[in-house]
Amino acid sequence: MDDNSEHGGVHVDVDIEILDDPLRSEMVRGAITHFRKRDTDSLLERRVNPVQKKIPVLIHNGKSVCESLIIVEYIDEVWKDRCPLLLADPYQRAKAKFWADFIDKMVYPPSDKVWAANGEEEEGGKKAFIDGIKLLEGELKSNPYFGGETLGFLDIAFLPLYYWFHTFETFGKFSIEAECPKLVAWGERSSCTPLYHTHIRSMTWR
Amino acid sequence: MDDNSEHGGVHVDVDIEILDDPLRSEMVRGAITHFRKRDTDSLLERRVNPVQKKIPVLIHNGKSVCESLIIVEYIDEVWKDRCPLLLADPYQRAKAKFWADFIDKMVYPPSDKVWAANGEEEEGGKKAFIDGIKLLEGELKSNPYFGGETLGFLDIAFLPLYYWFHTFETFGKFSIEAECPKLVAWGERSSCTPLYHTHIRSMTWR
């Protein structure tokens, strides 16, 4: 997006770009209309995230919003009437944010060890990863989505990790479905939601 | 707090406890009424934060809210009419959350090295810490508080770190005031706000 806002949206009067972190960005995209992927380095040079110089970045009306989960909250707040992602109840909101934070701090780090480490470190990572996703499966309860009847904030926070499940199983030589069958069913279900399905198939992975 | 909610509030009908992380908790306390500090281990055993088993934890109407910044957002949402901590504008909200996240990820980690490391590691930590707080000072602009005219979400997120400034200066042998005079003035100003001043003086540090 140029510094002078371009209003290219079809359904809402915004100009928006989300850079990389493709699955999470694509999930968010369901709430918005105008998406273009440009050369990341060039955009970073053009001050979209001068502090951390990392992606994803969402640009809306010429202003940068950074950090994946902050972007999702922003989308929820700006387009609540179109696509609410967090419930209205403060406690339910806090719970969704807590589990999203849990994924970032307690599940992503050990998941790296499942495919990138060996020996004891890999085994420790595998155990911590499985422990973490089991807690998340418990939080799902008998709901189709973490958001309840519809896909919401925590689903969006978790789905990028689900996309790696096959990689973890291949490198870690274990079955996530055997450990967390409800969670695998959730991932398959979520991947078939219109919000996900419409957009992810056209994504080019970097 | 017991599992059966006790309604001991004076001004609002809630029962609340915030455990440790004393400065941040005390800042939050300005918005609420009923505060008791109990034995942490006992509370943790009693399921206030069975997932992470760490503090702070806020208990409101028998339900646990965990993670410092999530607690502050919860307080803002529940008692917005009494003590709004985030602005209504989604972009301003996203900015405050971004900088709070920046403090957690980019300023706290190097700050540990200022007082706990030696040699090159300490020097690297000192440089990263100063770079980080300079960016924050820039974000303060000419406002009295990060929240603008009143103390808000980002002030609350940053003040616990300000409380360590003297320690960093002592161990790191440098002057934060020489590097960031506006930031030190902000810290002194914020420490004199009623929200802070009323409560922090009665705090017992662990």
HADDOCK unambig.tbl for C-alpha pairs under 7 A between the chains (distance, minus, plus):
assign (segid A and resid 65 and name CA) (segid B and resid 94 and name CA) 6.65 0.50 0.50
assign (segid A and resid 66 and name CA) (segid B and resid 98 and name CA) 6.84 0.50 0.50
assign (segid A and resid 70 and name CA) (segid B and resid 94 and name CA) 6.10 0.50 0.50
assign (segid A and resid 74 and name CA) (segid B and resid 90 and name CA) 5.96 0.50 0.50
assign (segid A and resid 74 and name CA) (segid B and resid 94 and name CA) 6.38 0.50 0.50
assign (segid A and resid 77 and name CA) (segid B and resid 90 and name CA) 6.24 0.50 0.50
assign (segid A and resid 78 and name CA) (segid B and resid 90 and name CA) 6.54 0.50 0.50
assign (segid A and resid 90 and name CA) (segid B and resid 74 and name CA) 5.96 0.50 0.50
assign (segid A and resid 90 and name CA) (segid B and resid 77 and name CA) 6.25 0.50 0.50
assign (segid A and resid 90 and name CA) (segid B and resid 78 and name CA) 6.55 0.50 0.50
assign (segid A and resid 94 and name CA) (segid B and resid 65 and name CA) 6.65 0.50 0.50
assign (segid A and resid 94 and name CA) (segid B and resid 70 and name CA) 6.08 0.50 0.50
assign (segid A and resid 94 and name CA) (segid B and resid 74 and name CA) 6.37 0.50 0.50
assign (segid A and resid 98 and name CA) (segid B and resid 66 and name CA) 6.84 0.50 0.50
assign (segid A and resid 98 and name CA) (segid B and resid 67 and name CA) 6.99 0.50 0.50
